[in-house]
Amino acid sequence: MTTRNDLYRLVEQLRPETLDDAAAALRQYVPPTDVAEPPYPRSVGILTEAPADLSLRVDDYLAEGFGR
């Protein structure tokens, strides 16, 4: 089984003029990095203006009519 260290050793031995070809060969095994994240639900961030203690005092805030 090939380890990352084996690959690192091979890369260290590459001639400079072959680096582009070697990188292209390895890129096919790496997932693309420009994949956009799936959109968040609209509810994410809805409570950005909420009090810092909301999770501790949720019952109190609901009783007072929080969000109305």
Biopython code that builds the backbone (N, CA, C, O; Angstrom):
import numpy as np
from Bio.PDB.StructureBuilder import StructureBuilder

atoms = [
    (1, "MET", "N", (0.840, -1.181, 0.000)),
    (1, "MET", "CA", (0.000, 0.000, 0.000)),
    (1, "MET", "C", (0.889, 1.249, 0.000)),
    (1, "MET", "O", (1.855, 1.350, 0.756)),
    (2, "THR", "N", (0.541, 2.162, -0.844)),
    (2, "THR", "CA", (1.288, 3.421, -0.939)),
    (2, "THR", "C", (0.834, 4.370, 0.159)),
    (2, "THR", "O", (-0.363, 4.529, 0.398)),
    (3, "THR", "N", (1.778, 4.988, 0.814)),
    (3, "THR", "CA", (1.462, 5.964, 1.855)),
    (3, "THR", "C", (1.711, 7.370, 1.321)),
    (3, "THR", "O", (2.318, 7.557, 0.267)),
    (4, "ARG", "N", (1.232, 8.339, 2.068)),
    (4, "ARG", "CA", (1.491, 9.739, 1.689)),
    (4, "ARG", "C", (2.992, 10.015, 1.683)),
    (4, "ARG", "O", (3.493, 10.748, 0.830)),
    (5, "ASN", "N", (3.699, 9.428, 2.633)),
    (5, "ASN", "CA", (5.147, 9.634, 2.677)),
    (5, "ASN", "C", (5.819, 9.109, 1.407)),
    (5, "ASN", "O", (6.766, 9.719, 0.909)),
    (6, "ASP", "N", (5.328, 7.969, 0.875)),
    (6, "ASP", "CA", (5.858, 7.457, -0.389)),
    (6, "ASP", "C", (5.663, 8.484, -1.496)),
    (6, "ASP", "O", (6.569, 8.746, -2.287)),
    (7, "LEU", "N", (4.469, 9.060, -1.538)),
    (7, "LEU", "CA", (4.191, 10.068, -2.570)),
    (7, "LEU", "C", (5.037, 11.319, -2.374)),
    (7, "LEU", "O", (5.529, 11.890, -3.347)),
    (8, "TYR", "N", (5.212, 11.750, -1.131)),
    (8, "TYR", "CA", (6.056, 12.918, -0.869)),
    (8, "TYR", "C", (7.480, 12.672, -1.368)),
    (8, "TYR", "O", (8.099, 13.558, -1.957)),
    (9, "ARG", "N", (7.991, 11.468, -1.131)),
    (9, "ARG", "CA", (9.347, 11.145, -1.587)),
    (9, "ARG", "C", (9.427, 11.182, -3.110)),
    (9, "ARG", "O", (10.409, 11.671, -3.669)),
    (10, "LEU", "N", (8.399, 10.667, -3.784)),
    (10, "LEU", "CA", (8.392, 10.707, -5.246)),
    (10, "LEU", "C", (8.364, 12.144, -5.763)),
    (10, "LEU", "O", (9.077, 12.489, -6.705)),
    (11, "VAL", "N", (7.541, 12.968, -5.143)),
    (11, "VAL", "CA", (7.442, 14.370, -5.571)),
    (11, "VAL", "C", (8.786, 15.070, -5.392)),
    (11, "VAL", "O", (9.189, 15.862, -6.244)),
    (12, "GLU", "N", (9.466, 14.791, -4.319)),
    (12, "GLU", "CA", (10.777, 15.409, -4.085)),
    (12, "GLU", "C", (11.786, 15.030, -5.173)),
    (12, "GLU", "O", (12.739, 15.769, -5.421)),
    (13, "GLN", "N", (11.581, 13.897, -5.812)),
    (13, "GLN", "CA", (12.526, 13.421, -6.827)),
    (13, "GLN", "C", (12.179, 13.889, -8.241)),
    (13, "GLN", "O", (12.946, 13.652, -9.174)),
    (14, "LEU", "N", (11.039, 14.547, -8.406)),
    (14, "LEU", "CA", (10.632, 15.004, -9.734)),
    (14, "LEU", "C", (11.575, 16.076, -10.261)),
    (14, "LEU", "O", (12.066, 16.927, -9.519)),
    (15, "ARG", "N", (11.810, 16.006, -11.570)),
    (15, "ARG", "CA", (12.589, 17.071, -12.203)),
    (15, "ARG", "C", (11.676, 18.284, -12.372)),
    (15, "ARG", "O", (10.483, 18.117, -12.626)),
    (16, "PRO", "N", (12.197, 19.478, -12.239)),
    (16, "PRO", "CA", (11.364, 20.682, -12.328)),
    (16, "PRO", "C", (10.524, 20.749, -13.603)),
    (16, "PRO", "O", (9.390, 21.226, -13.565)),
    (17, "GLU", "N", (11.052, 20.286, -14.715)),
    (17, "GLU", "CA", (10.310, 20.373, -15.977)),
    (17, "GLU", "C", (9.136, 19.392, -16.048)),
    (17, "GLU", "O", (8.328, 19.475, -16.974)),
    (18, "THR", "N", (9.025, 18.476, -15.100)),
    (18, "THR", "CA", (7.918, 17.518, -15.107)),
    (18, "THR", "C", (6.837, 17.841, -14.068)),
    (18, "THR", "O", (5.858, 17.106, -13.949)),
    (19, "LEU", "N", (7.007, 18.920, -13.328)),
    (19, "LEU", "CA", (6.061, 19.250, -12.267)),
    (19, "LEU", "C", (4.643, 19.477, -12.775)),
    (19, "LEU", "O", (3.687, 19.016, -12.153)),
    (20, "ASP", "N", (4.492, 20.180, -13.891)),
    (20, "ASP", "CA", (3.149, 20.439, -14.423)),
    (20, "ASP", "C", (2.424, 19.139, -14.775)),
    (20, "ASP", "O", (1.246, 18.969, -14.458)),
    (21, "ASP", "N", (3.139, 18.225, -15.432)),
    (21, "ASP", "CA", (2.525, 16.944, -15.811)),
    (21, "ASP", "C", (2.168, 16.118, -14.576)),
    (21, "ASP", "O", (1.109, 15.491, -14.536)),
    (22, "ALA", "N", (3.029, 16.113, -13.586)),
    (22, "ALA", "CA", (2.763, 15.346, -12.369)),
    (22, "ALA", "C", (1.565, 15.926, -11.625)),
    (22, "ALA", "O", (0.721, 15.182, -11.125)),
    (23, "ALA", "N", (1.492, 17.244, -11.551)),
    (23, "ALA", "CA", (0.363, 17.890, -10.874)),
    (23, "ALA", "C", (-0.940, 17.574, -11.603)),
    (23, "ALA", "O", (-1.956, 17.305, -10.962)),
    (24, "ALA", "N", (-0.923, 17.602, -12.918)),
    (24, "ALA", "CA", (-2.127, 17.288, -13.692)),
    (24, "ALA", "C", (-2.560, 15.844, -13.448)),
    (24, "ALA", "O", (-3.756, 15.565, -13.360)),
    (25, "ALA", "N", (-1.616, 14.937, -13.339)),
    (25, "ALA", "CA", (-1.947, 13.534, -13.096)),
    (25, "ALA", "C", (-2.584, 13.350, -11.721)),
    (25, "ALA", "O", (-3.530, 12.575, -11.577)),
    (26, "LEU", "N", (-2.084, 14.045, -10.726)),
    (26, "LEU", "CA", (-2.626, 13.910, -9.369)),
    (26, "LEU", "C", (-3.957, 14.621, -9.202)),
    (26, "LEU", "O", (-4.795, 14.186, -8.412)),
    (27, "ARG", "N", (-4.164, 15.711, -9.936)),
    (27, "ARG", "CA", (-5.400, 16.494, -9.792)),
    (27, "ARG", "C", (-6.658, 15.674, -10.056)),
    (27, "ARG", "O", (-7.718, 15.969, -9.504)),
    (28, "GLN", "N", (-6.548, 14.661, -10.885)),
    (28, "GLN", "CA", (-7.734, 13.862, -11.203)),
    (28, "GLN", "C", (-8.246, 13.078, -9.998)),
    (28, "GLN", "O", (-9.383, 12.606, -10.005)),
    (29, "TYR", "N", (-7.419, 12.937, -8.968)),
    (29, "TYR", "CA", (-7.817, 12.192, -7.772)),
    (29, "TYR", "C", (-8.248, 13.092, -6.620)),
    (29, "TYR", "O", (-8.602, 12.604, -5.547)),
    (30, "VAL", "N", (-8.220, 14.394, -6.839)),
    (30, "VAL", "CA", (-8.558, 15.358, -5.795)),
    (30, "VAL", "C", (-9.923, 15.961, -6.110)),
    (30, "VAL", "O", (-10.162, 16.389, -7.240)),
    (31, "PRO", "N", (-10.827, 16.000, -5.120)),
    (31, "PRO", "CA", (-12.131, 16.605, -5.391)),
    (31, "PRO", "C", (-11.974, 18.090, -5.727)),
    (31, "PRO", "O", (-11.090, 18.754, -5.186)),
    (32, "PRO", "N", (-12.813, 18.607, -6.604)),
    (32, "PRO", "CA", (-12.721, 20.025, -6.964)),
    (32, "PRO", "C", (-12.935, 20.915, -5.748)),
    (32, "PRO", "O", (-13.753, 20.617, -4.878)),
    (33, "THR", "N", (-12.191, 22.004, -5.703)),
    (33, "THR", "CA", (-12.288, 22.920, -4.564)),
    (33, "THR", "C", (-13.263, 24.058, -4.815)),
    (33, "THR", "O", (-13.577, 24.813, -3.895)),
    (34, "ASP", "N", (-13.744, 24.195, -6.037)),
    (34, "ASP", "CA", (-14.636, 25.309, -6.335)),
    (34, "ASP", "C", (-16.113, 24.920, -6.235)),
    (34, "ASP", "O", (-16.979, 25.607, -6.778)),
    (35, "VAL", "N", (-16.388, 23.834, -5.550)),
    (35, "VAL", "CA", (-17.771, 23.405, -5.376)),
    (35, "VAL", "C", (-18.445, 24.329, -4.369)),
    (35, "VAL", "O", (-17.985, 24.469, -3.236)),
    (36, "ALA", "N", (-19.524, 24.949, -4.786)),
    (36, "ALA", "CA", (-20.239, 25.873, -3.909)),
    (36, "ALA", "C", (-20.981, 25.096, -2.825)),
    (36, "ALA", "O", (-21.467, 23.988, -3.054)),
    (37, "GLU", "N", (-21.056, 25.694, -1.656)),
    (37, "GLU", "CA", (-21.822, 25.076, -0.581)),
    (37, "GLU", "C", (-23.301, 25.136, -0.924)),
    (37, "GLU", "O", (-23.756, 26.076, -1.576)),
    (38, "PRO", "N", (-24.046, 24.136, -0.486)),
    (38, "PRO", "CA", (-25.488, 24.205, -0.736)),
    (38, "PRO", "C", (-26.075, 25.409, -0.013)),
    (38, "PRO", "O", (-25.590, 25.787, 1.053)),
    (39, "PRO", "N", (-27.099, 26.007, -0.573)),
    (39, "PRO", "CA", (-27.675, 27.186, 0.071)),
    (39, "PRO", "C", (-28.262, 26.826, 1.441)),
    (39, "PRO", "O", (-28.856, 25.765, 1.629)),
    (40, "TYR", "N", (-28.078, 27.730, 2.367)),
    (40, "TYR", "CA", (-28.630, 27.536, 3.700)),
    (40, "TYR", "C", (-30.132, 27.806, 3.685)),
    (40, "TYR", "O", (-30.608, 28.588, 2.862)),
    (41, "PRO", "N", (-30.876, 27.175, 4.576)),
    (41, "PRO", "CA", (-32.309, 27.490, 4.672)),
    (41, "PRO", "C", (-32.488, 28.954, 5.057)),
    (41, "PRO", "O", (-31.618, 29.541, 5.700)),
    (42, "ARG", "N", (-33.595, 29.533, 4.669)),
    (42, "ARG", "CA", (-33.846, 30.944, 4.977)),
    (42, "ARG", "C", (-33.830, 31.221, 6.467)),
    (42, "ARG", "O", (-33.568, 32.350, 6.882)),
    (43, "SER", "N", (-34.106, 30.210, 7.279)),
    (43, "SER", "CA", (-34.178, 30.431, 8.723)),
    (43, "SER", "C", (-32.797, 30.630, 9.361)),
    (43, "SER", "O", (-32.712, 31.145, 10.476)),
    (44, "VAL", "N", (-31.726, 30.238, 8.683)),
    (44, "VAL", "CA", (-30.395, 30.405, 9.252)),
    (44, "VAL", "C", (-30.082, 31.891, 9.336)),
    (44, "VAL", "O", (-30.198, 32.618, 8.351)),
    (45, "GLY", "N", (-29.690, 32.324, 10.504)),
    (45, "GLY", "CA", (-29.359, 33.723, 10.715)),
    (45, "GLY", "C", (-30.543, 34.573, 11.095)),
    (45, "GLY", "O", (-30.403, 35.786, 11.258)),
    (46, "ILE", "N", (-31.698, 33.976, 11.240)),
    (46, "ILE", "CA", (-32.908, 34.733, 11.536)),
    (46, "ILE", "C", (-32.829, 35.400, 12.917)),
    (46, "ILE", "O", (-33.458, 36.432, 13.149)),
    (47, "LEU", "N", (-32.067, 34.813, 13.812)),
    (47, "LEU", "CA", (-31.976, 35.351, 15.165)),
    (47, "LEU", "C", (-30.669, 36.093, 15.421)),
    (47, "LEU", "O", (-30.160, 36.064, 16.541)),
    (48, "THR", "N", (-30.124, 36.745, 14.422)),
    (48, "THR", "CA", (-28.857, 37.444, 14.609)),
    (48, "THR", "C", (-28.990, 38.603, 15.590)),
    (48, "THR", "O", (-28.003, 39.013, 16.199)),
    (49, "GLU", "N", (-30.173, 39.123, 15.745)),
    (49, "GLU", "CA", (-30.395, 40.225, 16.672)),
    (49, "GLU", "C", (-30.983, 39.736, 17.996)),
    (49, "GLU", "O", (-31.413, 40.551, 18.811)),
    (50, "ALA", "N", (-31.008, 38.451, 18.220)),
    (50, "ALA", "CA", (-31.585, 37.888, 19.443)),
    (50, "ALA", "C", (-30.696, 38.163, 20.640)),
    (50, "ALA", "O", (-29.485, 38.323, 20.487)),
    (51, "PRO", "N", (-31.275, 38.220, 21.824)),
    (51, "PRO", "CA", (-30.478, 38.412, 23.036)),
    (51, "PRO", "C", (-29.480, 37.266, 23.220)),
    (51, "PRO", "O", (-29.748, 36.132, 22.824)),
    (52, "ALA", "N", (-28.348, 37.566, 23.814)),
    (52, "ALA", "CA", (-27.293, 36.567, 24.003)),
    (52, "ALA", "C", (-27.732, 35.428, 24.909)),
    (52, "ALA", "O", (-27.224, 34.313, 24.789)),
    (53, "ASP", "N", (-28.661, 35.690, 25.808)),
    (53, "ASP", "CA", (-29.088, 34.651, 26.753)),
    (53, "ASP", "C", (-30.355, 33.936, 26.294)),
    (53, "ASP", "O", (-31.039, 33.315, 27.107)),
    (54, "LEU", "N", (-30.673, 34.013, 25.019)),
    (54, "LEU", "CA", (-31.916, 33.447, 24.509)),
    (54, "LEU", "C", (-32.075, 31.969, 24.863)),
    (54, "LEU", "O", (-33.143, 31.551, 25.310)),
    (55, "SER", "N", (-31.033, 31.184, 24.668)),
    (55, "SER", "CA", (-31.177, 29.750, 24.914)),
    (55, "SER", "C", (-31.365, 29.442, 26.400)),
    (55, "SER", "O", (-31.960, 28.424, 26.754)),
    (56, "LEU", "N", (-30.869, 30.302, 27.251)),
    (56, "LEU", "CA", (-31.028, 30.085, 28.690)),
    (56, "LEU", "C", (-32.408, 30.500, 29.185)),
    (56, "LEU", "O", (-32.952, 29.907, 30.117)),
    (57, "ARG", "N", (-32.963, 31.525, 28.550)),
    (57, "ARG", "CA", (-34.228, 32.082, 29.036)),
    (57, "ARG", "C", (-35.343, 31.967, 28.007)),
    (57, "ARG", "O", (-36.222, 32.827, 27.947)),
    (58, "VAL", "N", (-35.317, 30.920, 27.200)),
    (58, "VAL", "CA", (-36.280, 30.793, 26.120)),
    (58, "VAL", "C", (-37.722, 30.812, 26.623)),
    (58, "VAL", "O", (-38.583, 31.422, 25.990)),
    (59, "ASP", "N", (-37.992, 30.168, 27.727)),
    (59, "ASP", "CA", (-39.365, 30.154, 28.252)),
    (59, "ASP", "C", (-39.824, 31.558, 28.658)),
    (59, "ASP", "O", (-40.969, 31.941, 28.419)),
    (60, "ASP", "N", (-38.912, 32.317, 29.275)),
    (60, "ASP", "CA", (-39.251, 33.682, 29.669)),
    (60, "ASP", "C", (-39.572, 34.537, 28.442)),
    (60, "ASP", "O", (-40.563, 35.267, 28.425)),
    (61, "TYR", "N", (-38.724, 34.437, 27.417)),
    (61, "TYR", "CA", (-38.928, 35.249, 26.216)),
    (61, "TYR", "C", (-40.212, 34.860, 25.489)),
    (61, "TYR", "O", (-40.932, 35.726, 24.993)),
    (62, "LEU", "N", (-40.498, 33.570, 25.424)),
    (62, "LEU", "CA", (-41.738, 33.136, 24.774)),
    (62, "LEU", "C", (-42.957, 33.618, 25.546)),
    (62, "LEU", "O", (-43.962, 34.000, 24.945)),
    (63, "ALA", "N", (-42.877, 33.603, 26.873)),
    (63, "ALA", "CA", (-43.986, 34.063, 27.691)),
    (63, "ALA", "C", (-44.235, 35.570, 27.481)),
    (63, "ALA", "O", (-45.371, 36.036, 27.570)),
    (64, "GLU", "N", (-43.161, 36.317, 27.201)),
    (64, "GLU", "CA", (-43.270, 37.760, 26.974)),
    (64, "GLU", "C", (-43.702, 38.073, 25.540)),
    (64, "GLU", "O", (-43.931, 39.237, 25.211)),
    (65, "GLY", "N", (-43.817, 37.061, 24.687)),
    (65, "GLY", "CA", (-44.242, 37.294, 23.309)),
    (65, "GLY", "C", (-43.080, 37.562, 22.375)),
    (65, "GLY", "O", (-43.218, 38.349, 21.438)),
    (66, "PHE", "N", (-41.962, 36.944, 22.597)),
    (66, "PHE", "CA", (-40.767, 37.111, 21.754)),
    (66, "PHE", "C", (-41.111, 36.882, 20.293)),
    (66, "PHE", "O", (-41.757, 35.889, 19.958)),
    (67, "GLY", "N", (-40.691, 37.782, 19.425)),
    (67, "GLY", "CA", (-40.897, 37.642, 17.998)),
    (67, "GLY", "C", (-42.186, 38.274, 17.476)),
    (67, "GLY", "O", (-42.443, 38.232, 16.273)),
    (68, "ARG", "N", (-42.971, 38.837, 18.326)),
    (68, "ARG", "CA", (-44.206, 39.472, 17.857)),
    (68, "ARG", "C", (-43.994, 40.934, 17.622)),
    (68, "ARG", "O", (-44.924, 41.636, 17.224)),
]
sb = StructureBuilder()
sb.init_structure("model")
sb.init_model(0)
sb.init_chain("A")
sb.init_seg("    ")
for serial, (resi, resn, name, xyz) in enumerate(atoms, 1):
    if name == "N":
        sb.init_residue(resn, " ", resi, " ")
    sb.init_atom(name, np.array(xyz, "f"), 0.0, 1.0, " ", f" {name:<3s}", serial, name[0])
structure = sb.get_structure()
